[in-house]
Amino acid sequence: MYKLAFQIISITCLTFVVPCANAAITVTVLPSGAGYGVATQMPGGEWRVEAYTDWASDPVDVIIRGLSSDRVGNVTVENSGPQPARVSIRGSATSTTPIASVQSIKSTGTDEVWLTELWVSGSVGPGSGDAINVTLISASPALNVQGSILGNIVVSRTGVGSITNMTVAGSILGNITATNSSISGLTVTGSIGTSTAPVTITVSKNIDSLIAGSIYADVTANTSPPASIGTFRTTSGDFVGSLTARILNDNGAGVDQRFWIAGNLNADIDILDLVKGDNPSEPEIKIGGNFSQGRTFRIANSLNSGAVLNIETGTGLDGQVIINGNNGAGT
């Protein structure tokens, strides 16, 4: 009897109905009865987190908290819904206290898992497989990685807004895939990809705003009508690779239309439809450095009335620019 009672107490402690007294990481699932979570400290000090949710009435919150020095390993959330599971990961001291690092964040099960809050002072990855693989990333209140994301980012929700208000102070070194969805807001201070290890970005619907210091990637975006690109920008460096997109347009989302490369454009650009003249104060297309030899910037239809393609004075046009490549009745 004594041994059985001790085992029951241990299970209660692991599921964190009452957090373990000696545990740095806590996992809380709300509302009560919607599921459970387990945090296990692994050899080397990292914490493995597993959560299971199954709730029919309201969205479920999976709340993961720890100390600023805590290193979290793989986080797995299995949601058997039908309501979405919202995952929040940060330090416990304040709403902006980060934890040290996370290896990976993954969803399993049959229903949606949303990453809604992430504060990390270090990096995300490299865990096993993808760094982040969830239904959507919808930062509310914040998704802030102060280091880099060292693996792939995969979101799988059908519709718009699958990566929203995400900020990375370092770099993203893996592929970004939003096959059935969109990027509403992704800002990277460092680079996406590197010159020696370029990545792929696949977004079938809108890119409302994608901003990075530099981009080394082959990008396929908004190929499904009526989606388009609002802002695609490097703030300090080059864009190397390629971009295939349907249309440049402000999307009506309050984001200025702007394809703006601060450094050199060493990429093939293929706009499958047109460029709208939506920005009254700045060029729709602006290249701050050189447009590289052997590269082509092709617009199939119009560079609409008011739209501007600007290559800064003192740089060069060594590549080829084609406007109205389909030989239609455009301008």
Secondary structure, DSSP 4 states (H G I P E B T S, - for coil): -HHHHHHHHHHHHHTTSS--TT-S-EEEEESTTSEEEEEEEPTTS-EEEEEEE--SSS-EEEEEEE-TT-EEEEEEEEE--SSPEEEEEEESSSTTPPBSEEEEEEEEESS-EEEEEEEESS-B---SS-SEEESEEEEEEEEEESS-B-S-EEE--SSS-SEEEEEESS-B-S-EEETTS-BS-EEEEEEES-SSS-EEEEESS-EEEEEEEEEEEEEEE--STT--EEEEEESSS-EEEEEEES-B--TTTT---EEEESS-EEEEEEESS-B----SSS-SEEESS-B-TT-EEEESS-B-TT--EEE-TTS-B-SEEEESTT--S--
